[in-house]
Amino acid sequence: MLALLRWLFLGVFVVVFGVVGCLFCIVRPFHRNNTYRFAHIFGWAIRVLGMRIEVSRHPDIEKGGPYVFVCNHQNSWEIFTIAAMLPKNTVTVGKKSLRWIPFFGWLYWLSGNILIDRKNAGKAHGTIGQTADAIKRRDISVWMFPEGTRSYGRGLLPFKNGAFHTAFRAQVDVVPVCVSELHGKVKMNRWNNGVLKVAFLEPVRIANYQRENLRELSAHCHQKMDDKIKQLNASIEQEQAKREKT
C-alpha cells in the first residue's frame, strides 16, 4: 500500500511540476537559475521516498566559481537526490534524447540544461566547446557525470575525459562531488530509507594542469572521489550499527 501511494504521488508530482515548470520557463527560458529552482522543487520529493540528505561543502567552494562539478552517477533516483543538492547558477549536461520525454524532459530542456548527442562522437566532442563557451558566456557552473553511465551498484566506474577537457577549455576549477551508495537503498514499501551522505570536496585547481596532463587530473579526481565515497559508506554503516545496538 505504501509503495502504491508513493508511486502515485511521484507520478502526479512529476506531471504537475513538469507542466508548471514548462509554463514558467516559457516565460523565462534558459535562465541561469531555472535549473536550480526546479531541481530543488523536485528534490523535495526525497521526503516522500523516506530519505534524508546530509551535505557537507568545502569552505573554499564559496570563494570561487564558476566550476565544473563532477559527481558519481548511480541510478534514476538521482532526478530527486541530485536535484536536492544542485548549487545556484548551475546546469547539468544530459542526453539530447531527454528533450522528447513528456513533462520532465521538456522542463529539463527549457530550464537551460545542456543537451549532448552521446551517440555521435564528433558532435559530443564539439559539445565540449559549446559547454565551455556556455560557462563563460552565461557565467554558470555545470554538473557532469564523468563515468558517462550509471553504475547501478558497481562502485565508481572509470572516468571519461569530457568533463576535464571542458574545465580546461573554460579555465574553471573542478569540484568533485561524492554521493554515498544509493543503489538498492530505496525500498518503496519501507517507511524509512535512511540517509544519503554527500560531500563537495575541495576545488581542484585547473591552473595546476596542462592539456596533456588531463588524464592525470581525471585520475586524481577519481582517486579522491573513490576514497571519499568509501568513507561515506563506512560512516553510514557505523551509524546504522550503533542504532541497532541501542
C-alpha positions as CSV (number, residue, x, y, z in Angstrom):
1,M,0.0,0.0,0.0
2,L,2.8,2.4,0.9
3,A,4.6,1.7,-2.4
4,L,1.4,2.3,-4.4
5,L,0.8,5.6,-2.7
6,R,4.4,6.7,-3.3
7,W,4.3,5.8,-6.9
8,L,1.0,7.6,-7.4
9,F,2.3,10.7,-5.6
10,L,5.6,10.7,-7.6
11,G,3.7,10.3,-10.9
12,V,1.4,13.2,-10.2
13,F,4.2,15.3,-8.8
14,V,6.4,14.9,-11.9
15,V,3.5,15.7,-14.2
16,V,2.2,18.7,-12.3
17,F,5.5,20.4,-11.7
18,G,6.7,19.4,-15.2
19,V,3.7,21.4,-16.6
20,V,4.1,24.3,-14.2
21,G,7.8,24.4,-14.8
22,C,7.4,24.4,-18.6
23,L,5.0,27.3,-18.4
24,F,7.3,29.2,-16.1
25,C,10.3,28.5,-18.4
26,I,8.5,29.6,-21.5
27,V,8.2,33.0,-19.9
28,R,11.8,32.9,-18.7
29,P,13.5,30.3,-21.0
30,F,17.1,29.1,-20.3
31,H,17.6,31.5,-17.3
32,R,20.8,30.6,-15.4
33,N,18.8,29.8,-12.2
34,N,15.8,27.9,-13.7
35,T,17.5,24.6,-13.2
36,Y,18.4,25.3,-9.6
37,R,14.8,26.5,-8.8
38,F,13.1,23.4,-10.2
39,A,15.8,21.0,-9.2
40,H,15.1,21.9,-5.6
41,I,11.4,21.5,-6.1
42,F,12.0,18.0,-7.4
43,G,14.4,17.4,-4.6
44,W,11.6,17.9,-2.1
45,A,10.3,14.5,-3.2
46,I,13.1,12.7,-1.3
47,R,10.9,13.1,1.8
48,V,8.3,11.0,0.1
49,L,10.9,8.4,-0.6
50,G,11.6,8.2,3.1
51,M,15.2,9.5,2.8
52,R,17.1,12.5,4.1
53,I,20.3,14.0,2.7
54,E,23.3,15.2,4.7
55,V,25.5,17.6,2.7
56,S,29.0,18.9,3.6
57,R,30.8,21.5,1.4
58,H,34.4,22.5,1.5
59,P,34.6,26.2,2.5
60,D,36.8,27.2,-0.5
61,I,33.9,26.5,-2.9
62,E,32.2,29.7,-1.8
63,K,35.3,31.7,-2.7
64,G,35.4,30.9,-6.3
65,G,33.4,29.7,-9.3
66,P,32.1,29.0,-11.8
67,Y,33.0,25.3,-11.6
68,V,32.7,22.0,-13.3
69,F,31.1,19.8,-10.7
70,V,31.9,16.1,-11.3
71,C,29.7,13.6,-9.5
72,N,29.4,9.8,-9.3
73,H,26.4,8.6,-11.3
74,Q,24.3,5.8,-9.8
75,N,20.7,5.3,-10.8
76,S,17.5,7.1,-11.8
77,W,16.6,8.2,-8.3
78,E,19.1,11.0,-8.9
79,I,16.4,13.1,-10.5
80,F,15.3,13.7,-6.9
81,T,18.5,13.2,-4.9
82,I,21.0,15.1,-7.1
83,A,18.3,17.7,-7.7
84,A,18.1,18.4,-4.0
85,M,21.7,19.4,-3.7
86,L,22.3,21.3,-7.0
87,P,24.0,24.7,-6.4
88,K,22.8,28.0,-7.6
89,N,23.8,29.1,-11.1
90,T,24.4,25.5,-12.1
91,V,23.1,23.5,-15.0
92,T,23.6,19.8,-15.9
93,V,24.8,18.1,-19.0
94,G,22.4,15.3,-20.2
95,K,21.5,13.3,-23.2
96,K,19.8,15.0,-26.1
97,S,17.1,12.4,-26.1
98,L,15.8,13.7,-22.8
99,R,14.1,16.6,-24.7
100,W,11.5,14.2,-26.0
101,I,10.3,12.9,-22.6
102,P,6.9,14.5,-21.8
103,F,6.9,17.0,-19.0
104,F,10.2,16.2,-17.3
105,G,12.2,16.2,-20.5
106,W,10.6,19.4,-21.7
107,L,11.3,21.1,-18.4
108,Y,14.9,19.8,-18.5
109,W,15.5,21.4,-21.8
110,L,13.6,24.7,-21.2
111,S,15.2,25.3,-17.9
112,G,18.6,25.7,-19.6
113,N,20.4,22.4,-19.2
114,I,22.9,21.4,-21.9
115,L,22.0,18.5,-24.2
116,I,24.5,16.4,-26.0
117,D,24.4,13.7,-28.6
118,R,26.4,10.8,-27.0
119,K,25.8,8.6,-30.0
120,N,27.8,10.9,-32.3
121,A,31.4,11.2,-31.2
122,G,32.0,14.2,-33.4
123,K,29.0,16.1,-32.0
124,A,29.9,15.1,-28.5
125,H,33.4,16.4,-29.0
126,G,32.0,19.7,-30.3
127,T,29.8,19.9,-27.3
128,I,32.9,20.3,-25.1
129,G,33.5,23.6,-26.7
130,Q,29.8,24.6,-26.6
131,T,29.7,23.7,-22.9
132,A,32.9,25.6,-22.1
133,D,31.6,28.6,-24.1
134,A,28.3,28.5,-22.1
135,I,30.2,28.6,-18.8
136,K,32.0,31.7,-19.9
137,R,29.1,33.4,-21.7
138,R,26.4,32.7,-19.1
139,D,28.6,32.7,-16.0
140,I,27.3,29.3,-14.9
141,S,28.7,26.2,-13.4
142,V,28.0,22.8,-15.0
143,W,27.3,19.5,-13.3
144,M,28.7,16.5,-15.1
145,F,28.9,12.7,-14.6
146,P,32.4,11.7,-15.8
147,E,31.6,8.0,-15.7
148,G,29.3,8.6,-18.6
149,T,26.8,5.9,-17.4
150,R,25.0,4.8,-14.3
151,S,27.0,2.4,-12.1
152,Y,24.0,0.5,-10.5
153,G,26.0,-0.6,-7.5
154,R,29.2,-1.4,-9.3
155,G,31.2,1.2,-7.5
156,L,32.9,4.2,-9.1
157,L,33.4,3.4,-12.8
158,P,36.3,4.7,-14.9
159,F,36.1,8.3,-16.0
160,K,35.8,9.7,-19.4
161,N,37.7,12.9,-20.0
162,G,35.0,15.2,-21.4
163,A,34.3,17.0,-18.1
164,F,38.0,17.7,-17.6
165,H,38.5,18.9,-21.2
166,T,35.5,21.2,-20.6
167,A,37.0,22.6,-17.4
168,F,40.4,23.2,-19.1
169,R,38.8,24.9,-22.1
170,A,36.7,27.2,-19.8
171,Q,39.6,27.6,-17.4
172,V,37.4,26.9,-14.4
173,D,38.3,24.7,-11.4
174,V,36.8,21.2,-10.9
175,V,34.8,20.3,-7.7
176,P,34.5,16.6,-7.0
177,V,31.1,15.7,-5.5
178,C,30.8,12.4,-3.7
179,V,27.5,10.7,-3.0
180,S,27.2,7.6,-0.8
181,E,25.7,4.4,-2.1
182,L,22.3,4.9,-3.5
183,H,21.8,1.6,-5.4
184,G,19.3,-0.6,-3.6
185,K,18.7,1.9,-0.8
186,V,15.2,3.0,-1.9
187,K,12.5,0.4,-1.0
188,M,9.1,1.7,-1.8
189,N,7.4,-0.4,0.8
190,R,9.8,0.7,3.6
191,W,8.9,3.8,5.5
192,N,12.4,4.9,6.4
193,N,15.0,4.5,3.7
194,G,17.8,6.1,5.7
195,V,20.3,8.8,4.9
196,L,22.3,9.7,1.8
197,K,25.6,11.5,2.5
198,V,27.1,14.0,0.1
199,A,30.5,15.7,0.2
200,F,31.5,18.6,-2.0
201,L,35.3,18.3,-1.9
202,E,38.0,21.0,-2.2
203,P,38.2,22.5,-5.7
204,V,40.9,21.1,-7.8
205,R,42.8,24.0,-9.5
206,I,42.8,23.7,-13.2
207,A,45.8,26.1,-13.4
208,N,47.9,23.3,-12.0
209,Y,47.4,21.2,-15.1
210,Q,48.2,21.4,-18.8
211,R,46.1,19.9,-21.6
212,E,48.5,17.0,-21.9
213,N,48.0,16.2,-18.2
214,L,44.2,16.0,-18.2
215,R,44.4,12.2,-17.7
216,E,46.4,12.8,-14.6
217,L,43.7,15.3,-13.4
218,S,41.0,12.7,-14.2
219,A,42.9,10.0,-12.3
220,H,43.5,12.4,-9.3
221,C,39.8,13.2,-9.1
222,H,38.8,9.6,-9.4
223,Q,41.0,8.5,-6.6
224,K,39.8,11.3,-4.3
225,M,36.2,10.5,-5.0
226,D,36.6,6.8,-4.7
227,D,38.3,7.2,-1.3
228,K,35.6,9.7,0.0
229,I,32.7,7.6,-1.2
230,K,34.1,4.6,0.7
231,Q,34.4,6.8,3.8
232,L,30.8,8.0,3.4
233,N,29.5,4.4,3.1
234,A,31.5,3.3,6.1
235,S,30.2,6.2,8.1
236,I,26.6,5.3,7.3
237,E,27.2,1.6,8.2
238,Q,28.7,2.6,11.5
239,E,25.8,4.8,12.4
240,Q,23.4,2.1,11.5
241,A,25.2,-0.4,13.6
242,K,25.1,1.9,16.6
243,R,21.4,2.4,16.2
244,E,20.8,-1.3,16.0
245,K,22.6,-1.8,19.3
246,T,20.6,0.7,21.2
